[in-house]
Amino acid sequence: MKSYLMPLVAVAALTAAHTATAATGEELLQSKACVACHQVDTKMVGPAYKEVAAKYADQEDGREHVINSIKNGSSGVWGPIPMPPNAVTDEEAEILADHILSLK
């Protein structure tokens, strides 16, 4: 009986891990501290996501710039208040950047 349970447990664990990382960009934005300073349409402490998309979506290195800013923070780009680094994985930073850049 144990030999039948191990594959089932392994499949369940892999499914749970995939589901946990399969968050949409919007869900991820809402789960991170981003929303404390940013909104989709309105400038708050930081620029609106649509402003970021308008500035970087069509730039050749725009995606990488946004990913880098999310992971490492930035200063002086949108005003005097710096953006701190965010506690995100590389994968999460990519998902967030792709979502933000899609909001043009």
C-alpha positions in Angstrom: 0.0 0.0 0.0 2.9 2.4 0.8 4.2 2.0 -2.8 0.9 3.5 -4.1 0.9 6.5 -1.7 4.4 7.8 -2.6 3.6 8.7 -6.2 0.3 10.3 -5.1 2.1 12.4 -2.5 4.7 13.5 -5.0 2.1 14.5 -7.6 0.1 16.4 -4.9 3.3 18.3 -3.8 4.2 19.2 -7.3 0.7 20.4 -8.1 0.6 22.5 -4.9 4.0 24.0 -5.7 3.0 24.9 -9.2 -0.3 26.4 -8.0 1.5 28.6 -5.5 3.9 30.1 -8.1 1.2 30.5 -10.8 -0.1 33.8 -9.5 -1.2 36.3 -12.0 0.6 39.7 -12.2 -2.4 41.4 -10.6 -2.6 38.9 -7.7 1.1 39.3 -7.2 0.9 43.1 -7.1 -1.8 42.9 -4.6 0.2 40.5 -2.4 3.3 42.7 -2.3 4.1 46.1 -0.7 3.9 47.7 -4.2 0.3 48.9 -3.6 1.5 51.1 -0.7 3.1 53.5 -3.1 1.6 52.7 -6.6 -1.8 52.4 -8.2 -2.7 51.6 -11.8 -4.0 55.0 -12.9 -3.1 57.5 -10.2 0.3 58.8 -9.0 0.8 58.3 -5.3 4.2 58.2 -3.6 5.5 56.6 -6.8 4.3 56.8 -10.4 1.1 55.1 -11.6 1.8 51.7 -13.3 0.4 53.1 -16.5 3.1 55.9 -16.4 5.8 53.3 -16.0 4.4 51.3 -18.9 4.2 54.4 -21.1 7.8 55.2 -20.3 9.4 51.7 -20.6 7.1 49.3 -22.6 8.5 50.3 -26.0 12.2 50.6 -24.9 14.5 47.8 -25.9 15.8 47.3 -22.4 12.6 48.6 -20.7 11.6 45.2 -19.3 15.0 44.6 -17.8 15.0 48.1 -16.3 11.7 47.6 -14.6 12.8 44.2 -13.3 16.0 45.7 -11.9 14.0 48.5 -10.3 11.6 46.1 -8.6 14.4 43.9 -7.3 17.0 46.6 -6.4 15.0 49.8 -6.0 15.6 53.1 -7.7 16.3 56.7 -7.0 15.7 60.0 -8.8 13.9 58.6 -11.7 10.3 59.7 -10.8 11.1 62.3 -8.2 13.0 62.7 -4.9 11.5 59.8 -3.0 13.5 56.6 -3.6 11.9 53.3 -4.2 13.3 50.6 -1.9 14.3 47.1 -3.1 11.4 44.6 -2.9 11.6 41.2 -1.4 10.8 39.3 -4.6 12.2 36.3 -6.4 13.6 36.7 -9.9 10.5 35.0 -11.2 8.2 37.3 -9.3 10.0 40.4 -10.5 9.6 39.2 -14.1 5.8 38.5 -13.6 5.4 41.9 -11.9 7.3 43.7 -14.7 5.4 42.0 -17.5 2.1 42.8 -15.8 3.0 46.5 -15.2 4.3 46.9 -18.8 1.0 45.4 -20.1 -1.0 48.3 -18.6 -0.3 50.8 -21.3 
